Amino acid sequence: MTIQKATNITWHKGDVTREDRNKLLNQKGIVIWFTGLSGSGKSTLAHALEKKLFHERKLSFVLDGDNIRHGLNKNLGFSPEDREENIRRIGEVAKLFSEAGIITMTAFISPYRSDRDKARALLEKGKFIEVFLKVPLKIAEKRDPKGLYKKARKGEIKEFTGISAPYEEPFNPEIIIDTSKHSIIESTKIIYKFLKDKELI
């Protein structure tokens, strides 16, 4: 799905640089990539961090898995091929947002390690922060905020990550948080401190 089909195209470089935008916004455009099982807390934590950053007068935005599938990726299902394309597209969108100077958070299961690595490769070193929400399957399944695990166990949902489809844990994420042990407030503080320590905000 990543074959270049368009021809006779030229990349146009603008007169306003990434550094110019960073200075204007007084922040660095980065991508914070939340990954983990359904029910691990990706969207909840991303939005909590977004709110924290907003109160600190930092411009950020959450690209949420379900929301993206309502529009940009509405033509994709959950086959391995569609999952790959889903993450490829969001990786490109996240890159554009970061180039605009926005602290961009993505909340997708993104189950395949190679897809996440490709998204990382789109950005400069240090501009991609992978946050792995390492929650035990039994805890994620117990939470089941959308009732998806229950449906997957009944066979009503095919290729469901953690049940009938694999999840590949990151090898070297920048941050690992077990949300069965840390509250949303604590988890938000962990990420915020990392960003401060790395002088990204």
Secondary structure, DSSP 8 states (H G I E B T S, - for coil): -------S------SS-HHHHHHHHTS---EEEEE--TTSSHHHHHHHHHHHHHHTT--EEEEEHHHHHHTTTTT--SSHHHHHHHHHHHHHHHHHHHHTT-EEEEE-----HHHHHHHHHTS-TTSEEEEEE---HHHHHHH-TTSHHHHHHTTSSSS-BTTTB-----SS-SEEE-TTTS-HHHHHHHHHHHHHHTT--
